[in-house]
Amino acid sequence: MNKTVFKSPEGKNKIIRAYDDAITNSSLNLKTNVLKTTFGDTHFLEAGSQHQEIVILLHGASSNATSWLSDIAEYSKQYKVIAIDIIGEAGKSAETRPSYETIDFAEWLKEIFDRLNISKAKIIGLSQGGWLALRFAISFPELVDRLILLTPAGVVPTKSKFIIKALLYSLLGATGRIKINRLVLGSQRVEQRIVAFMDLIQTNFNARIEKEYIFSDDELSRLTMPVLFIGGEQDVIRSTQEIAARLQNIIEDFTIITIPEMGHVLAGLAPRIFPFLNKTKR
């Protein structure tokens, strides 16, 4: 039997059904597409095709492109939006999981840029999607017009307190997996549909657990494009203050937004991001 990232065929079907239902119930004029890459099929959502400038959306770990639907509705008013199902995650793309230690993830995204004839794009990445955005922007800075990092991985280590609790909860089966989501949410208030989405994936998907890759100062210094960092002050996974301080010391054109009432789940931030997307470069 081939190894799968889902806990069972039934679990995969539940996630894919929820994915399809989210698309069906959306009022957006969405296109769904699949590209062949060296790393396997890559599925993505597209909206706002009438616009020239492109925004790429990269979701977090244990998630998929449908997590961006409310954001797509906003960004597609001004931009062509491409929300990608990251390979090896809980979407419709191939279950391939490239090493974090290599530039394979960047090469995979570069193939997508090439296949879609994208010469430059604005990239928004959330959490592990922020890590991927960093890996790509460091490897191919000439292809990134602006970089928006929402509580990204790869800048500072994950809090040890969170890791210990998550590992303990993971031993408790389905109940423990739900507890992990509550741990991630902390005291942050989010819509029930987001909680249900997180619970569905946590229950039916094998999250990727391995040593995290922290980018060096030399790597981060290659970020020559304008960079916006947004973090929630209630984030239980990574320190917003430490991320901001490290990046500010390295990146020349750097903007920080911290949100007191938000934690790790950063959604619906288009109104805060639009000014940065539309700002004239220094």
Number of C-alpha atoms within 10 A of each C-alpha: 3 4 7 14 19 22 16 13 10 11 16 20 13 15 23 15 12 16 19 13 12 14 18 11 8 14 10 16 12 20 13 12 12 14 14 14 16 10 20 15 16 23 21 22 21 19 21 24 18 11 13 11 16 22 26 21 26 28 26 25 17 19 24 25 23 24 19 18 19 15 17 27 19 17 21 22 14 18 20 20 30 25 24 27 26 31 22 23 25 27 24 22 22 20 20 15 15 15 11 16 11 11 15 17 22 20 18 19 20 18 17 17 16 10 12 10 9 13 12 16 19 20 27 24 23 25 24 23 25 28 27 26 28 29 24 22 24 21 17 15 18 14 18 22 21 24 28 24 25 28 31 26 27 21 23 19 15 16 13 11 10 16 12 11 14 18 14 13 18 16 11 12 11 15 12 19 24 22 19 22 16 15 16 19 20 17 14 16 12 14 8 9 9 13 15 13 16 19 19 17 26 23 19 23 21 17 18 12 7 8 8 15 16 16 17 10 14 10 15 18 15 16 25 19 20 21 22 21 23 23 27 23 17 22 24 19 22 26 21 26 12 13 21 22 12 14 22 16 11 16 18 14 14 18 16 16 15 16 14 12 12 20 24 24 22 17 16 14 13 15 11 11 17 13 10 17 21 10 9 7 11 5
